[in-house]
Amino acid sequence: MSANAFAGAQLTIDLDAIVANWRSLGTRLKKGSQVAGVVKANAFGLGIEAVAPALYAAGCRKFFSASLDEGIALRAILPESRIYVFSGPLPEEAEEFSRQRLIPVLNDLGQIDTWRAQYSAGNGSKDRQTAVLHVDTGMSRLGLPANELACLVAEPERLHGLNITYIMSHLACAEERDQAMNRAQLLEFKAALRSLNADRIPAKASFANSSGIFLGADYHFDLARPGAALYGLNPTPGRPNPMAEVIRLEGKIRQVRHIDTGRSVGYGASHVVTRPSRIATVPVGYADGYLRSASNQANAYIRGVQAPIVGRVSMDMITLDVTEISAEFTQPGAPVDLIGGAYPVDAFAADSGTIGYEILTSLGQRYRRCYIENGKERAAFK
Ligand SMILES: *Cc1c(COP(=O)(O)O)cnc(C)c1O
């Protein structure tokens, strides 16, 4: 029997749509620019062991992970692919990076020194240590700050022993088309490229995340790093979603009850009905990553009709007001659309006070996971 055979909800993940999204992003890039696959956080919660091989089969050969552990897990799945790790090495991690043939993104002078020492130590291969160099242009999170960049430009020998294949930076506001910060970051990145290339690092450049691809050819450079758009999130908020839908979450009604005016629903009695009502209980809750902030805010859909979430999201249950929906369609066992279709993940996220990224990466382990691949359904991989 497949895992979670009697789960309260089924999560369907469309690998064909992920592949279609990867391809369609490629067609939007200027000539010569490539698309990597950002598969950090277990491919945004959708399952690295399913998503990575699907992208690889489609021709993706550059993958980004967040951490050394994620890189190691991905190496076991994709023995041949190039795997980059956003979080560069601490000294005690450098050897494992080498052993696993992971390419670190070097974020500061310390990481540069660490990776160079790995070369000097003669560990791994005799080739220079391949790496990506990250310059900060506005995130103030990872990447060389201006003073460290200046230091590197003044002392290019700090890069001796390294094979820098890409210089990258990361946009802070790419999903806001008209944000002045986008252009400011672009100019700062170009200035950084000029100053570093002056020292004859023959590196290519990588700048755009999902939304950055939609800011135009100036932002494309040699390698785009989309995550969210691969997984169907809208990279152009406020405009129609150009990506194919990837996930659907469907639950089933467990119980329906009639309650009278003045009765409350759920913990904290946060919802009190003002008319005789029918309340349907569906077995998903915050333990499934169905965020508590959806309480009294988000919706579900039954046969295309909106059923508002009333009362608080519990650990294992939500309660819907189905008073307006025919009793015929609200019996125990009746299907409920929780995410997808009429209610895209971005809309559910907005109603829950968050972004689609957080909804995807929170998707729980109790759902029955079902993948669509080459038009066919297959059960979860594990
Ligand atoms: C997560 C991440 C990406 C992907 O961003 P999306 O908005 O999901 O496309 C790209 N680059 C870096 C540095 C990241 O951390």
The ligand as an SDF file (V2000), in Angstrom:
LIG
                    3D

 15 15  0  0  0  0  0  0  0  0999 V2000
   16.2310   31.2750   -3.8500 C   0  0  0  0  0  0  0  0  0  0  0  0
   17.2100   31.9480   -4.7210 C   0  0  0  0  0  0  0  0  0  0  0  0
   16.9680   32.0250   -6.0920 C   0  0  0  0  0  0  0  0  0  0  0  0
   15.6530   31.6150   -6.7190 C   0  0  0  0  0  0  0  0  0  0  0  0
   14.7230   32.6620   -6.4970 O   0  0  0  0  0  0  0  0  0  0  0  0
   13.2180   32.5640   -7.0060 P   0  0  0  0  0  0  0  0  0  0  0  0
   12.6220   33.8500   -6.6110 O   0  0  0  0  0  0  0  0  0  0  0  0
   12.6200   31.4020   -6.3030 O   0  0  0  0  0  0  0  0  0  0  0  0
   13.2650   32.3590   -8.4800 O   0  0  0  0  0  0  0  0  0  0  0  0
   17.9660   32.5570   -6.8960 C   0  0  0  0  0  0  0  0  0  0  0  0
   19.1400   33.0100   -6.3490 N   0  0  0  0  0  0  0  0  0  0  0  0
   19.3740   32.9800   -5.0280 C   0  0  0  0  0  0  0  0  0  0  0  0
   20.6520   33.5110   -4.4890 C   0  0  0  0  0  0  0  0  0  0  0  0
   18.4180   32.4570   -4.1620 C   0  0  0  0  0  0  0  0  0  0  0  0
   18.6520   32.4360   -2.8470 O   0  0  0  0  0  0  0  0  0  0  0  0
  1  2  1  0
  2  3  1  0
  2 14  2  0
  3  4  1  0
  3 10  2  0
  4  5  1  0
  5  6  1  0
  6  7  2  0
  6  8  1  0
  6  9  1  0
 10 11  1  0
 11 12  2  0
 12 13  1  0
 12 14  1  0
 14 15  1  0
M  END
$$$$
